[in-house]
Amino acid sequence: MENTPIFFADGESQNMINAFERAQETFKYFWRELSWEYRRIIPALDVACVKLAFTQEIDDETIVEHMWINEINFDGEKIKGILVNDPNDLTNVSNGDYVEIPINQISDWLFATQDKTYGGFTIQAMRSEMSETERQEHDDAWGMDFGDYNDILVAYEQKEKPENLTEHPMSINMKDSLANFIKENPNELNGEDEFGYTFLHREAIAGNSTIVKVLLDLGADKNAKTHDNKTARDFAESLKWEHLLPLL
């Protein structure tokens, strides 16, 4: 994945640029969590949103606004969702628009569950410059406790279970049920969606090595390509899911 921000406004503080870069480097954890959220019968996330850099040429100047989207999907290259902010100056997008934005225009991501927040790098950069009273007022306005701005989490229970940074626990827990599902629905193994993505592509994007191994053991085609000519390994490499590379 390209980690170099390309559409950030002149004059951004180094603190904020660092936040953009960390958000891009760790976005894969956001998507891994959200991909499992979409499979849960009972939702676990209270919030799941991504901040992106939107741009427009106005009077020969590139105007940049960082705004949040929700209802998010991700195909390994573009982030898709619904804009939930009103632009200040941009006229090419509006609140409620469906948007597709390249991954290298991420400026932040955030999810929250069980009273803990994950990500929120730009938010924490701003909180770091606030007084204690201002931070409390900020958190009250969001209705969330953002905790220590120097200690940003990216994966559920990562401190209690450091292995969660490598593999999502649901990937491990779903191993047997997935194998049974594929055996009962063999067409799902190498079936393609309208963009040429297979089950294996999607699980590689989400970094689920246990699921990837089950699929491969059952005969998934690791050389299958999307309509944009991408293999599962291509996605694992671009997103730096290093633990998948030996499997693929």
Secondary structure, DSSP 8 states (H G I E B T S, - for coil): ---S--S--TT--HHHHHHHHHHHHHHHHHHHHHHHHTT-SS---SEEEEEEEEEEEETTEEEEEEEEEEEEEE-SSEEEEEE-S--SS--S--TT-EEEEEGGGEEEEEEEETTEEEE-HHHHHHHTTS-HHHHHHHHHHHTS----TT----STTTTT-GGGGTS-HHHHHTHHHHHHHHHH-THHHH---TTS--HHHHHHHHT-HHHHHHHHHTT--TT---TT---HHHHHHHTT-GGGTTT-
